[in-house]
Amino acid sequence: MQDNYLAKWLNDELSEEELAKFKSSEEYASYKKLKGVSASLKAPDFDVEIALNELQTKRSQQSPKVIALNPYKKFLRIAAAIVILITGSYLYLNFSNTSYSSELAENTEVVLPDNSEVILNADSKVTFNEKNWDTNRKVNLRGEAFFKVAKGKKFTVETTQGSVSVLGTQFNVENRDGFFEVNCYEGLVQVEYKNIKKQLPAGTSFLVLDGKVLDVEESSALEPSWTRSESSFEGIPLKFVFKELERQFDISVNTENVDTNLLFTGTFSNTDLKMALKSIATPSRIKFKNEGDNVLFYAENTNQ
């Protein structure tokens, strides 16, 4: 029997020949009985409009509202998100910076991608782009650092007060509030400060205090004193000496009746606070009182 005989029989669409053939089939008796039972069944009363209203009310109460998006607009949103993700990843990989810092009372050694070495003095920070290092050897410095630069392309140290450029040498840069100094220990460095450009051979320095460029005597030192745990000064106002003392020992320094613009020449230990205080107070003809993390320097004629 053909598969469509049943459907045509139920719809009274069989020809006489097809009907005779269908009646002679084994399945006919079963289909006829089933048709008779189905005819006796009565469907319950059903109002389509009422049922539809009830269904819509139930859905509005239980389901969140969904705004169907135009498929093309949805595609554009996905594409835009992918573009933003790719762009963000590119910018992060190519322009994100690597930073190293030192806390108060500590030094930190850093090896740059070209094996150049940087030693950070207390409370200092260097930042550079490691991804583009081969084409742009540049670091940003806050604080003080001693550089041993591997030979290669131009190497630049940027600070908020000036920049230093070299090809391969050893030099120290200090960039503090009101204090900017560059010391060359090997090779040749070029310093740019505002509209000034100056080349420093080994043994020479460039010093700016409170915006004023000062003449500095030559030195035969091979490295900055702070890398040997000492802080040395040559004709530097006491206010900068006190700031360095605070950084090296993580303490708070206060003064009373002390001229902080008095020039100081000398050295203090970065590891022995008691000796450091004496090294500053004695040549400056002032006294000090040390209580925990607080130090007070005062004039000899001050009542204490």
Phi, psi and chi 1 to 4 in degrees:
 res  aa     phi    psi   chi1   chi2   chi3   chi4
   1 MET       -  137.2 -176.3 -174.7   72.2      -
   2 GLN   -68.9  147.9  -65.3 -176.7   17.1      -
   3 ASP   -63.4  -25.5  -65.6  -21.9      -      -
   4 ASN   -93.8    3.5   63.9  -15.3      -      -
   5 TYR   -63.5  -40.0  -88.2   26.4      -      -
   6 LEU   -61.9  -47.5  176.0   59.4      -      -
   7 ALA   -63.5  -42.8      -      -      -      -
   8 LYS   -67.9  -34.6  -65.4  176.3   69.5  174.3
   9 TRP   -66.3  -42.7  174.6   63.5      -      -
  10 LEU   -65.0  -27.5  -69.2  172.6      -      -
  11 ASN   -98.9    8.7  -67.3  -37.6      -      -
  12 ASP    54.4   48.0  -65.8  -34.6      -      -
  13 GLU  -115.6    6.5  -64.6  176.6   -6.0      -
  14 LEU   -80.6  142.0  -69.4  176.3      -      -
  15 SER   -74.7  169.4   63.9      -      -      -
  16 GLU   -60.4  -40.8  -67.8 -175.8    0.8      -
  17 GLU   -64.6  -42.4 -178.6 -178.8   -7.6      -
  18 GLU   -69.2  -37.6  -70.9  174.0  -24.9      -
  19 LEU   -64.1  -42.0 -180.0   60.3      -      -
  20 ALA   -63.7  -41.2      -      -      -      -
  21 LYS   -67.2  -37.7 -172.4  174.2 -178.5  179.4
  22 PHE   -68.1  -40.3  179.0   54.8      -      -
  23 LYS   -65.3  -27.5  -72.4 -178.4  177.6 -179.2
  24 SER   -82.1   -2.9   64.9      -      -      -
  25 SER   -80.4  159.7   67.0      -      -      -
  26 GLU   -67.9  -28.1  -62.7  178.6   -3.3      -
  27 GLU   -82.9  -13.3  -62.2   90.4  -11.5      -
  28 TYR   -59.0  -46.0  176.1   71.4      -      -
  29 ALA   -59.1  -41.1      -      -      -      -
  30 SER   -68.3  -43.2  -61.6      -      -      -
  31 TYR   -64.2  -36.6  -71.7  145.4      -      -
  32 LYS   -65.8  -42.6 -175.6  176.7 -179.0 -179.5
  33 LYS   -64.1  -42.1 -176.1 -178.4  -65.5 -174.5
  34 LEU   -63.8  -37.4  179.8   62.0      -      -
  35 LYS   -66.6  -36.9 -176.8  177.6 -178.3 -178.0
  36 GLY   -67.7  -42.2      -      -      -      -
  37 VAL   -64.6  -40.3  173.4      -      -      -
  38 SER   -64.4  -35.1  -59.8      -      -      -
  39 ALA   -67.8  -27.0      -      -      -      -
  40 SER   -81.4  -12.0   64.8      -      -      -
  41 LEU   -79.3  144.9  -63.5  176.3      -      -
  42 LYS  -125.1  124.6 -178.3  179.3  179.9 -178.7
  43 ALA   -72.4  144.0      -      -      -      -
  44 PRO   -66.5  158.8   25.9  -35.0      -      -
  45 ASP   -63.5  135.7  -65.7  -25.5      -      -
  46 PHE  -144.8  120.3 -177.2   75.5      -      -
  47 ASP  -100.1  109.0 -169.1  -45.4      -      -
  48 VAL   -60.8  -43.6  175.7      -      -      -
  49 GLU   -65.0  -41.9 -174.5  174.0   -8.8      -
  50 ILE   -65.2  -44.2  -67.1  175.4      -      -
  51 ALA   -61.8  -39.7      -      -      -      -
  52 LEU   -65.1  -41.1 -178.9   59.6      -      -
  53 ASN   -63.7  -41.7  -70.0  -26.1      -      -
  54 GLU   -63.8  -40.6  -70.2  178.8   -8.0      -
  55 LEU   -65.4  -41.6  179.1   60.5      -      -
  56 GLN   -65.7  -39.7  -69.4  176.7  -19.5      -
  57 THR   -63.3  -43.7  -59.2      -      -      -
  58 LYS   -63.3  -42.0 -173.8  176.2 -179.0  180.0
  59 ARG   -65.8  -39.9  -76.0 -174.7  174.7 -179.9
  60 SER   -66.5  -26.8   63.9      -      -      -
  61 GLN   -83.2  -30.3  -67.5  174.6  -13.8      -
  62 GLN  -102.3  -28.4  -63.6 -179.4   -7.8      -
  63 SER  -107.5  143.2  -57.7      -      -      -
  64 PRO   -69.1  154.2   25.6  -34.0      -      -
  65 LYS   -73.3  132.6  -67.1 -176.2  177.8 -179.6
  66 VAL  -121.7  125.7  177.8      -      -      -
  67 ILE   -97.4  116.0  -59.4  175.6      -      -
  68 ALA   -70.3  130.0      -      -      -      -
  69 LEU   -91.7  145.2  -66.2  176.1      -      -
  70 ASN   -62.0  126.8 -178.2  -58.5      -      -
  71 PRO   -51.5  -36.8  -25.8   35.1      -      -
  72 TYR   -69.9  -40.9 -177.9   67.6      -      -
  73 LYS   -64.4  -38.5  -69.4 -176.7  177.8  179.2
  74 LYS   -62.0  -41.3 -174.1  176.0 -178.5 -180.0
  75 PHE   -62.0  -41.9  168.8   77.1      -      -
  76 LEU   -63.2  -38.0  -71.0  179.5      -      -
  77 ARG   -65.9  -42.1  -70.5 -168.2  177.4 -172.8
  78 ILE   -63.8  -43.7  -65.1  174.2      -      -
  79 ALA   -62.4  -40.9      -      -      -      -
  80 ALA   -63.9  -40.0      -      -      -      -
  81 ALA   -63.5  -39.3      -      -      -      -
  82 ILE   -65.9  -41.9  -67.3  174.0      -      -
  83 VAL   -62.0  -43.2  170.3      -      -      -
  84 ILE   -62.7  -41.2  -67.5  173.1      -      -
  85 LEU   -63.5  -45.7  179.7   61.6      -      -
  86 ILE   -65.9  -44.3  -66.6  174.7      -      -
  87 THR   -62.8  -43.7  -57.2      -      -      -
  88 GLY   -62.2  -41.1      -      -      -      -
  89 SER   -64.1  -40.6  -60.8      -      -      -
  90 TYR   -64.2  -46.4  173.2   80.8      -      -
  91 LEU   -63.8  -38.6  -67.6  174.9      -      -
  92 TYR   -65.0  -44.6  175.1   79.7      -      -
  93 LEU   -70.0  -32.9  -68.4  174.1      -      -
  94 ASN   -98.0  -21.0  -72.5  -83.3      -      -
  95 PHE  -123.3   -2.7  -63.6   97.8      -      -
  96 SER   -72.7  144.6   60.3      -      -      -
  97 ASN  -107.0  154.1  -68.9  -36.5      -      -
  98 THR  -104.7  135.5  -59.1      -      -      -
  99 SER  -128.4  145.5  -63.0      -      -      -
 100 TYR  -133.3  141.9  -67.8   93.1      -      -
 101 SER  -142.2  161.0   59.7      -      -      -
 102 SER  -120.1  144.3   59.4      -      -      -
 103 GLU   -87.0  177.6  -58.7  -62.2  -31.6      -
 104 LEU   -61.3  143.1  -67.5  168.0      -      -
 105 ALA    64.0   29.2      -      -      -      -
 106 GLU  -149.9  156.8   76.0  168.1   17.1      -
 107 ASN  -115.0  151.4  -64.7  -17.7      -      -
 108 THR  -133.0  132.6  -60.3      -      -      -
 109 GLU  -100.4  135.8  -64.6 -173.3   16.8      -
 110 VAL  -129.7  136.0  179.6      -      -      -
 111 VAL  -108.7  119.5  178.1      -      -      -
 112 LEU   -79.4  167.8  -60.6  176.1      -      -
 113 PRO   -56.2  -26.8  -27.6   36.4      -      -
 114 ASP   -96.5   14.8   60.9   -7.7      -      -
 115 ASN    72.6   10.5  -69.6  -38.9      -      -
 116 SER   -64.6  148.1  -66.6      -      -      -
 117 GLU  -112.4  142.0  -60.2  176.1   28.6      -
 118 VAL  -131.7  130.2 -177.8      -      -      -
 119 ILE  -114.4  118.5  -54.0  175.9      -      -
 120 LEU   -90.0  129.7  -65.3  173.8      -      -
 121 ASN   -75.1  174.8 -159.5   -6.3      -      -
 122 ALA   -56.3  142.5      -      -      -      -
 123 ASP    54.6   56.1 -170.9   26.5      -      -
 124 SER  -136.7  164.8  -58.9      -      -      -
 125 LYS  -153.7  136.7 -179.9  179.3 -179.6 -179.9
 126 VAL  -119.9  144.0  -72.4      -      -      -
 127 THR  -134.0  137.2  -56.0      -      -      -
 128 PHE  -153.9  163.2   59.0   93.2      -      -
 129 ASN   -97.4  105.9 -170.5  -44.7      -      -
 130 GLU   -70.9  -32.7 -172.3  170.3    0.8      -
 131 LYS   -62.8  -40.9 -179.0   71.2  174.8  179.4
 132 ASN  -102.4   19.0  -64.5  -29.9      -      -
 133 TRP   -61.7  -37.9 -175.3 -101.7      -      -
 134 ASP   -61.4  -29.9  -70.4  -19.6      -      -
 135 THR  -103.7  -13.9   57.2      -      -      -
 136 ASN  -147.5   89.5 -172.6   15.9      -      -
 137 ARG   -83.0   89.3  -62.9 -159.5  -56.6  172.6
 138 LYS  -138.3  135.1 -178.1  176.9   74.4  172.7
 139 VAL  -125.9  148.9  -58.3      -      -      -
 140 ASN  -104.4  131.6  -73.5  -80.6      -      -
 141 LEU  -118.9  132.8  170.9   67.3      -      -
 142 ARG  -121.6  120.2  176.5 -172.8   61.4   77.0
 143 GLY   106.3 -135.1      -      -      -      -
 144 GLU  -136.3  140.7 -177.8  174.1   10.1      -
 145 ALA  -152.5  148.3      -      -      -      -
 146 PHE  -106.1  126.3  176.9   46.9      -      -
 147 PHE  -111.1  133.8  -64.5   85.5      -      -
 148 LYS  -118.7   96.7  -63.6 -179.3 -179.4  179.9
 149 VAL   -90.4  128.4  179.0      -      -      -
 150 ALA   -71.1  145.0      -      -      -      -
 151 LYS   -63.5  144.7  -67.0 -173.6 -178.4  -59.5
 152 GLY   163.1 -147.9      -      -      -      -
 153 LYS   -69.4  173.3  -65.1 -179.6  179.0  179.1
 154 LYS   -53.2  134.1 -177.6  179.5  178.7 -178.5
 155 PHE  -117.3  125.6 -175.9  103.4      -      -
 156 THR  -125.4  136.4  -57.1      -      -      -
 157 VAL  -111.2  117.4  178.5      -      -      -
 158 GLU  -100.3  134.9  -66.1  -77.4   -3.0      -
 159 THR  -131.2  173.2   75.0      -      -      -
 160 THR   -71.7  -15.1   55.2      -      -      -
 161 GLN  -108.7  -24.4  -60.2 -172.9   71.8      -
 162 GLY  -177.1  176.9      -      -      -      -
 163 SER  -127.9  157.2   64.1      -      -      -
 164 VAL  -130.7  131.6 -176.8      -      -      -
 165 SER  -125.8  139.2  -58.8      -      -      -
 166 VAL  -147.9  171.4  -60.6      -      -      -
 167 LEU  -107.9  -30.9  -65.3  178.4      -      -
 168 GLY   176.9  109.8      -      -      -      -
 169 THR  -170.2 -172.8 -175.2      -      -      -
 170 GLN  -127.0  127.7  -63.7 -175.0   22.8      -
 171 PHE  -155.9  164.1   60.8   99.0      -      -
 172 ASN  -123.1  138.3 -171.1   82.1      -      -
 173 VAL  -127.5  129.3 -179.3      -      -      -
 174 GLU  -121.8  123.9 -177.1  170.2    4.5      -
 175 ASN  -128.1   92.5  176.3   49.1      -      -
 176 ARG  -120.5  173.8  -52.6  -75.4 -169.3 -174.3
 177 ASP   -62.3  112.7 -174.9   19.7      -      -
 178 GLY    78.2    6.2      -      -      -      -
 179 PHE  -138.3  123.3 -168.3  105.4      -      -
 180 PHE  -139.8  120.2  178.8   59.0      -      -
 181 GLU  -142.7  139.1 -176.2  177.4   28.2      -
 182 VAL  -126.6  128.1 -179.6      -      -      -
 183 ASN  -121.3  126.7  -62.3  -79.3      -      -
 184 CYS   -99.8  127.6 -179.6      -      -      -
 185 TYR  -110.2  -17.5  -64.2   96.1      -      -
 186 GLU  -158.3  140.6  179.7 -175.9  -72.4      -
 187 GLY    79.2 -142.7      -      -      -      -
 188 LEU  -143.6  133.5 -178.1   71.1      -      -
 189 VAL  -125.0  153.6  -56.5      -      -      -
 190 GLN  -116.2  128.7  176.9  171.4  -72.4      -
 191 VAL  -108.5  135.0  180.0      -      -      -
 192 GLU  -119.2  118.4  -66.3 -174.1   26.5      -
 193 TYR  -133.1  110.9  174.3   78.2      -      -
 194 LYS    54.7 -117.2  -65.1 -175.6  177.7  178.9
 195 ASN  -100.4   16.4   59.9  -17.3      -      -
 196 ILE  -104.6  133.3  -60.7  173.7      -      -
 197 LYS  -124.1  126.1  -76.4 -172.6  178.8 -178.1
 198 LYS  -141.4  135.5 -173.9  173.0 -177.4  178.3
 199 GLN   -96.5  133.7  -69.4 -170.6  -22.0      -
 200 LEU  -115.6  114.0  -58.2  178.4      -      -
 201 PRO   -79.2  171.4   27.4  -33.1      -      -
 202 ALA   -55.6  136.8      -      -      -      -
 203 GLY    92.7   -0.9      -      -      -      -
 204 THR  -115.5  163.7   60.2      -      -      -
 205 SER  -139.2  164.2  -55.9      -      -      -
 206 PHE  -132.4  123.3 -178.9   80.4      -      -
 207 LEU  -129.8  132.7  175.5   63.3      -      -
 208 VAL  -128.4  122.6 -178.0      -      -      -
 209 LEU  -118.4  121.9  -65.5 -178.5      -      -
 210 ASP    50.7   41.1  -67.6  -33.6      -      -
 211 GLY    84.1    0.8      -      -      -      -
 212 LYS  -110.2  125.9 -177.4  179.2  179.9 -179.8
 213 VAL   -78.0  127.9  179.5      -      -      -
 214 LEU  -115.3  151.4  -57.6  179.1      -      -
 215 ASP   -77.3  138.3  -66.9  -31.4      -      -
 216 VAL  -127.0  137.4 -175.8      -      -      -
 217 GLU   -72.7  153.4  -65.6 -177.4    2.4      -
 218 GLU   -69.0  156.4  -66.3 -170.9    7.2      -
 219 SER  -135.7  149.2  171.0      -      -      -
 220 SER  -100.7    7.1   58.8      -      -      -
 221 ALA   -62.9  147.3      -      -      -      -
 222 LEU   -96.8  -12.6  -59.6  177.5      -      -
 223 GLU  -163.1  160.8   60.3 -174.3    2.7      -
 224 PRO   -67.1  146.7   21.3  -32.0      -      -
 225 SER   -63.7  -28.9   63.0      -      -      -
 226 TRP   -67.7  -20.2   61.8  -96.4      -      -
 227 THR   -71.8  -13.5   62.0      -      -      -
 228 ARG  -106.2   20.6  -56.1 -172.4  -55.4  -87.2
 229 SER    66.2   35.5  -60.8      -      -      -
 230 GLU  -136.3  150.5  -66.7 -179.5  -18.7      -
 231 SER  -117.9  119.8  -66.8      -      -      -
 232 SER  -114.2  146.6  -63.1      -      -      -
 233 PHE  -139.2  144.5  -54.1   86.3      -      -
 234 GLU  -130.5   98.8 -175.6   71.7   33.5      -
 235 GLY    64.5   43.7      -      -      -      -
 236 ILE  -108.2  135.3  -59.2  -60.6      -      -
 237 PRO   -55.5  144.0  -27.6   36.5      -      -
 238 LEU   -56.7  -30.6  -85.8  174.5      -      -
 239 LYS   -60.5  -34.0   61.6 -178.0  179.3 -179.5
 240 PHE   -77.7  -31.8  -64.0  112.6      -      -
 241 VAL   -65.2  -43.9  177.9      -      -      -
 242 PHE   -63.5  -39.3  -67.9  152.0      -      -
 243 LYS   -62.7  -41.1  -76.2  -64.7 -176.2 -178.8
 244 GLU   -66.4  -37.7 -171.3   61.9   28.9      -
 245 LEU   -60.3  -43.0 -175.2   68.0      -      -
 246 GLU   -60.4  -43.3  -71.7 -179.1  -36.2      -
 247 ARG   -66.6  -41.1  -76.7 -171.8  -71.9  -91.8
 248 GLN   -72.4  -27.9  -65.7  -59.3  -29.4      -
 249 PHE  -118.5    1.6  -68.9   95.7      -      -
 250 ASP    53.1   54.8 -168.6    9.7      -      -
 251 ILE  -128.1  173.4   59.3  174.3      -      -
 252 SER  -112.6  126.7  177.0      -      -      -
 253 VAL  -109.5  129.9  173.4      -      -      -
 254 ASN  -124.6  158.3  -65.6  -70.8      -      -
 255 THR  -131.3  155.3   63.2      -      -      -
 256 GLU  -142.3  118.6 -174.2  173.8  -25.8      -
 257 ASN    59.0   35.5  -64.7  -32.6      -      -
 258 VAL  -115.3  130.7  173.5      -      -      -
 259 ASP   -79.6  101.4 -178.2    4.1      -      -
 260 THR   -74.2   -5.9   57.4      -      -      -
 261 ASN   -92.2   -0.9  -71.3  -45.5      -      -
 262 LEU   -61.5  130.2 -178.9   69.4      -      -
 263 LEU   -75.7  136.7  -60.5 -176.6      -      -
 264 PHE  -120.0  133.3  174.7   82.9      -      -
 265 THR  -125.4  121.7  -63.1      -      -      -
 266 GLY   164.0 -172.1      -      -      -      -
 267 THR  -138.3  141.8  -61.1      -      -      -
 268 PHE  -130.2  153.3   66.8   74.0      -      -
 269 SER   -73.3  140.5  168.6      -      -      -
 270 ASN   -92.6    3.2  -67.4  -13.0      -      -
 271 THR  -121.0  -15.3   58.1      -      -      -
 272 ASP  -124.8  101.3 -172.3  -31.5      -      -
 273 LEU   -63.3  -43.0  177.7   57.6      -      -
 274 LYS   -59.9  -45.3 -173.9  176.0 -178.9  179.1
 275 MET   -66.3  -37.2  -73.0  -62.8  -62.4      -
 276 ALA   -63.2  -42.2      -      -      -      -
 277 LEU   -63.7  -42.4  -65.0  175.3      -      -
 278 LYS   -65.6  -38.0  -70.4 -178.6  178.6  179.8
 279 SER   -65.0  -26.4  -62.0      -      -      -
 280 ILE   -89.1  -44.0  -62.6  172.3      -      -
 281 ALA   -69.8  -43.4      -      -      -      -
 282 THR   -60.7  -55.2  -59.9      -      -      -
 283 PRO   -68.9  -21.1   23.5  -32.8      -      -
 284 SER   -89.1   -5.3  -57.8      -      -      -
 285 ARG    57.3   45.4  -63.6 -177.4  179.4 -179.0
 286 ILE  -129.9  168.4   56.3  178.0      -      -
 287 LYS  -114.2  171.2  -66.5 -175.9  177.6 -178.6
 288 PHE  -145.0  156.6   64.9   87.4      -      -
 289 LYS  -134.1  128.5 -178.2 -176.9  -68.5 -174.8
 290 ASN  -115.5  119.3 -179.5   22.0      -      -
 291 GLU  -130.4  101.5  -65.2 -179.0   -5.1      -
 292 GLY    63.6 -122.5      -      -      -      -
 293 ASP   -93.6   13.7  -66.1  -26.4      -      -
 294 ASN  -119.3  134.5  -65.3  -73.2      -      -
 295 VAL  -126.2  133.2  173.1      -      -      -
 296 LEU  -116.8  122.7  173.4   67.2      -      -
 297 PHE   -99.9  133.9  -74.8   98.2      -      -
 298 TYR  -143.9  157.4   59.2   95.1      -      -
 299 ALA   -71.0  154.1      -      -      -      -
 300 GLU   -62.5  -27.4  -69.7 -177.3  -37.0      -
 301 ASN   -90.2    8.7   57.5   -6.8      -      -
 302 THR   -86.7  132.7  -58.0      -      -      -
 303 ASN   -74.4  124.9  -66.5  -34.7      -      -
 304 GLN  -128.9      -  -69.1  -66.8  -34.0      -
